[in-house]
Amino acid sequence: MKKLSIIIPAFNEENYITKLLENVHSVDTEKIGFSKEILVVDDGSTDQTFQLAKNAASKLPEISVLHQENQGKGNAVQAGVKMAKGDFVLIQDADMEYDPNDYLPMLKCLKGSVTSIYGSRILGQIHFFNRGFPFVGRHPEQGIGPWMAGVFLTFCVFLLYGRWLTDTLTAYKIYPIREIRRMDIITNGFDKTQHIKLEHSNLMPYFNQIITSEKTGMKKPNPLIFSHALDLASAITTESIYIGDNLVIDILACQSSGIDGMYFNPHQKRHNENVQFEISCLSQIMGIL
């Protein structure tokens, strides 16, 4: 059974958090093939949000609660992603603007797929309330200006990416966790060999790019192979980490390219090098990420 990780960033939501958690818990996702975990990230609330969430978690084992200093919603979401153990991630605002019962039709669309699902308020207004021409999909309480801005964004996205998203700001969103925690391989090896290894070990779905010295024409510790990998992955150094078991060609090389290194040292060999992270067991990775 696939698992859905529901991340709830919360700041000063004591009026809603208890009821929200009850509502989220009551949604029976298992009947359509998804278990769920609920991850509340309290973003430095100054009211009783954290304690109320902890109270709920003490009664419902599927709820986990994390407290952090106030760093904004985006950072709270990232903290939740680091905790997530599911196959898919959904972001739930704590103010109860959206109805958790809407998880079910989205998950039904997702079943048997690994794509992303976006909720559309525009389509909801069209299908359920028949709000068509001239202001297609506009909620009665939405101003003409914001509605026109939304239409403009839809056209911009279509022109840039060729995708027609009726509600670019969206409501609920569900992502495959592997799209958020993207992993790539950089290796001094042959392309075919690496693909065979990953396919036979059933690890292929977890990696996006396989960057080999055969394909790029350069080997580690050449810094160009790390720059090439970042370009292929559309990643930046400050949001990337490289895990390797060779201190010189993996860790020191990536660090010289501005990428944080995590040295996998299962035999705990002694050395005098300065590395950002060092682990002896792969299970330690999640405690760092």
C-alpha positions in Angstrom: 0.0 0.0 0.0 1.3 3.4 -0.9 1.7 6.0 1.8 0.6 9.7 1.7 2.6 12.2 3.9 0.4 15.1 4.8 2.5 18.1 5.9 0.8 20.8 7.9 2.9 24.0 8.4 1.3 25.9 11.3 1.8 29.3 12.9 -0.5 30.5 15.6 -3.4 28.3 14.6 -4.7 27.4 18.0 -8.3 28.1 16.9 -8.2 25.5 14.1 -5.4 22.9 14.7 -7.4 20.5 16.8 -10.4 20.4 14.6 -8.2 20.2 11.5 -6.3 17.2 12.8 -9.6 15.5 13.6 -10.8 16.2 10.0 -7.6 14.9 8.4 -7.5 11.8 10.5 -11.1 11.0 9.7 -10.4 10.9 5.9 -10.4 7.2 5.0 -7.6 7.0 2.5 -7.0 3.3 3.1 -10.2 2.4 1.3 -8.6 3.6 -2.0 -5.2 2.1 -1.3 -3.3 4.8 0.6 -2.1 4.8 4.2 -1.2 8.2 5.6 1.0 10.0 8.1 0.3 13.5 9.4 3.3 15.7 10.0 2.6 19.0 11.8 5.5 21.5 11.7 4.9 24.3 14.3 6.7 27.3 12.9 7.5 29.1 16.2 3.9 29.7 17.3 3.4 32.0 20.2 0.0 30.6 21.2 -1.0 27.0 22.1 -0.7 25.5 18.6 2.2 23.3 19.4 0.8 21.9 22.6 -2.6 21.3 21.0 -1.0 19.4 18.2 1.1 17.4 20.7 -2.2 16.5 22.6 -3.7 15.2 19.3 -0.5 13.2 18.5 -0.7 11.5 21.9 -4.0 10.0 20.9 -3.4 9.3 17.3 -0.1 7.5 16.4 -0.2 8.6 12.8 0.5 12.2 13.8 4.0 13.5 14.4 4.8 17.1 15.6 7.9 19.1 15.1 8.6 22.5 16.6 11.1 25.0 15.1 11.8 28.7 15.5 9.8 30.9 13.2 11.3 30.6 9.7 8.3 31.0 7.4 5.9 28.6 5.7 8.4 27.5 3.0 11.0 26.4 5.6 8.3 24.6 7.6 7.3 22.7 4.5 10.9 21.7 3.8 11.2 20.5 7.4 8.1 18.4 6.9 9.5 16.9 3.7 12.7 15.8 5.6 10.5 14.0 8.1 8.2 12.4 5.4 8.3 8.6 5.0 5.5 8.4 2.4 5.6 7.8 -1.4 3.6 11.1 -2.0 3.5 14.4 -0.2 0.4 16.7 0.2 0.6 20.2 1.8 -2.4 21.1 4.1 -2.7 24.6 5.3 -3.7 24.8 9.0 -6.4 27.4 8.7 -9.0 25.0 7.3 -9.5 26.9 4.1 -9.5 23.6 2.2 -11.5 20.5 2.9 -9.5 17.3 3.6 -12.3 15.3 2.1 -10.9 16.5 -1.3 -7.9 14.2 -0.8 -10.0 11.2 -2.0 -10.8 12.4 -5.5 -7.2 13.5 -6.0 -5.8 10.1 -4.7 -8.2 8.3 -7.1 -6.7 10.2 -10.0 -3.2 9.3 -8.7 -3.8 5.5 -8.2 -1.5 3.5 -10.4 0.5 6.6 -11.4 3.6 8.4 -10.2 2.6 11.8 -11.5 1.7 15.0 -9.7 -1.9 16.1 -9.0 -3.0 19.7 -8.8 -6.4 20.8 -7.4 -8.2 23.4 -9.5 -10.6 25.9 -7.9 -11.5 27.1 -11.4 -12.7 23.7 -12.5 -14.6 23.2 -9.3 -16.6 26.4 -9.9 -17.3 25.3 -13.5 -18.3 21.7 -12.8 -20.2 22.1 -9.6 -21.7 25.6 -9.9 -21.9 26.0 -13.7 -20.0 29.3 -13.5 -19.1 29.9 -17.2 -19.0 32.8 -19.6 -18.0 35.6 -19.3 -16.0 35.1 -16.1 -15.3 31.4 -16.4 -14.6 29.7 -13.1 -14.7 32.9 -11.0 -15.9 32.4 -7.4 -18.7 34.9 -6.5 -16.5 36.4 -3.7 -13.4 36.7 -6.0 -12.7 40.2 -7.4 -12.5 40.7 -11.2 -8.8 41.8 -10.9 -7.6 38.6 -9.1 -9.6 36.5 -11.5 -8.0 38.2 -14.6 -4.6 37.9 -13.0 -5.2 34.1 -12.7 -6.2 33.9 -16.4 -3.1 35.9 -17.3 -0.9 33.4 -15.4 -2.5 30.5 -17.1 -1.7 31.9 -20.5 1.9 32.7 -19.4 2.4 29.1 -18.3 1.0 27.8 -21.5 3.2 30.0 -23.6 6.3 29.1 -21.6 5.8 25.3 -21.0 2.9 24.2 -23.3 0.8 23.1 -20.3 -2.7 24.4 -19.7 -3.2 24.7 -15.9 -6.6 26.2 -15.2 -5.5 27.3 -11.7 -1.8 28.0 -11.6 -1.9 29.0 -7.9 -3.9 25.8 -7.2 -5.5 24.5 -4.1 -4.2 21.1 -2.9 -1.1 19.6 -4.6 0.2 16.0 -4.4 3.8 15.3 -5.4 5.8 12.0 -5.6 8.4 12.2 -2.9 11.1 11.3 -5.3 10.4 14.5 -7.3 11.2 16.5 -4.2 14.1 14.4 -2.9 15.7 13.9 -6.3 18.8 11.8 -6.4 21.3 11.5 -9.2 24.4 9.3 -9.6 27.9 10.5 -10.6 30.3 7.7 -11.4 33.6 6.9 -13.0 32.1 4.1 -14.9 30.3 2.9 -18.0 26.7 3.9 -18.8 25.4 0.4 -19.5 27.0 -1.1 -16.4 25.4 1.4 -14.1 21.9 0.9 -15.7 22.2 -2.9 -15.3 23.2 -2.6 -11.6 20.3 -0.3 -10.8 17.7 -2.3 -12.8 18.7 -5.6 -11.1 18.7 -4.0 -7.7 15.2 -2.4 -8.3 16.8 1.0 -7.5 16.2 2.6 -10.9 13.0 4.4 -10.0 14.8 6.3 -7.2 17.3 8.1 -9.5 16.8 10.7 -12.1 20.1 11.3 -13.8 22.9 8.8 -14.2 26.0 10.8 -15.0 28.9 8.6 -16.1 32.5 9.4 -17.1 31.8 7.5 -20.3 29.0 9.8 -21.2 30.6 13.1 -20.1 34.2 12.4 -21.1 35.5 13.5 -17.7 36.2 11.7 -14.4 35.9 12.6 -10.7 37.7 14.4 -9.1 37.5 16.8 -12.1 35.2 19.6 -10.9 33.6 19.9 -14.3 31.7 16.6 -13.8 30.1 18.1 -10.7 29.1 21.3 -12.6 27.7 19.2 -15.4 25.7 17.1 -12.9 24.2 20.3 -11.4 23.2 21.6 -14.8 21.6 18.3 -15.8 19.6 18.2 -12.5 18.7 21.9 -12.6 20.2 22.1 -9.1 22.3 24.6 -7.2 25.2 23.9 -4.8 23.5 25.3 -1.7 20.5 22.9 -2.1 22.6 19.8 -2.9 24.5 17.2 -1.0 26.9 14.6 -2.4 27.2 11.1 -0.7 30.3 9.1 -1.5 32.6 6.4 -0.1 35.9 7.7 -1.5 37.3 10.5 0.6 39.4 12.0 -2.1 37.6 11.7 -5.5 34.1 11.9 -4.0 34.1 14.1 -0.9 37.0 16.4 -1.2 36.3 16.9 -4.9 32.6 17.8 -4.4 33.5 20.1 -1.5 36.0 21.9 -3.7 33.1 22.5 -6.2 31.0 24.1 -3.5 28.8 21.1 -2.8 28.4 19.7 0.8 29.9 16.3 1.1 28.7 13.3 3.2 31.4 10.7 3.6 30.1 7.2 3.9 32.8 5.6 6.1 31.5 2.2 7.2 34.8 1.0 8.5 35.4 4.3 10.3 38.8 4.8 8.8 40.8 7.5 10.4 41.7 10.6 8.5 42.5 14.3 9.0 40.3 15.8 6.4 37.6 18.3 7.1 34.3 17.0 5.8 30.8 18.5 6.4 29.2 15.1 7.3 30.4 11.7 8.0 28.4 8.5 8.5 29.2 4.9 9.1 25.7 3.5 8.4 23.3 4.5 5.6 20.4 4.8 8.0 22.1 7.9 9.4 21.4 9.8 6.2 17.8 10.6 7.1 19.0 12.2 10.4 21.0 14.7 8.4 18.7 15.3 5.4 
